[in-house]
């Protein structure tokens, strides 16, 4: 007896497999999804860098700084609305925490031109210490802190405007010389 077409069971099995594959590829916790979000995050950091450069040009090559700042929001708020009006660029596309106005860490105290190869901003980090190459910089398990891209690393913007993508471990030393402070964004609620 010749059979044409699919049975209902076969079709349901295929649909179930397609749903599982879709979720595995495109859910926020999937590596493929987060890789795409990291690419969008690079664009955000480059846009913020343009605003930071404009600020520095008008402020004796100094990037935004506020002496008593405890979070990245405080000095970076000096950029809006004069140097950028797109506040959405301050929120990483990969983050779960949409309640904050910024989801990036900021190395406050740097000057334009003096430290071109030094980190200026990054995705939220696990802590505000200087990092040596190989130390954990972003969340290893997808839990806070440092989880903008779950457990798939993050991006680092350097003073010269280039962005490097990293896994959870620092790919190079990220020092904090005298006068430079790493400020994470405020903790999510």
Secondary structure, 3 states (H helix, E strand, C coil): CCCCCCCHHHHHHHHHHHHHHHHHHHCCCCHHHHHHHHHHHHHHHHHHHHHHHHHHHHCCCECCCCCCCCCHHHHHHHHECCCECCHHHHCCCCCCCCCCCCCEEEEECCECCCCCCCEEEEECCCCCCCECCCCECCCCCCCCCCCCCCCCCEEEEECCCCEEEECCECCCCECCCCCCEEECCCCCC
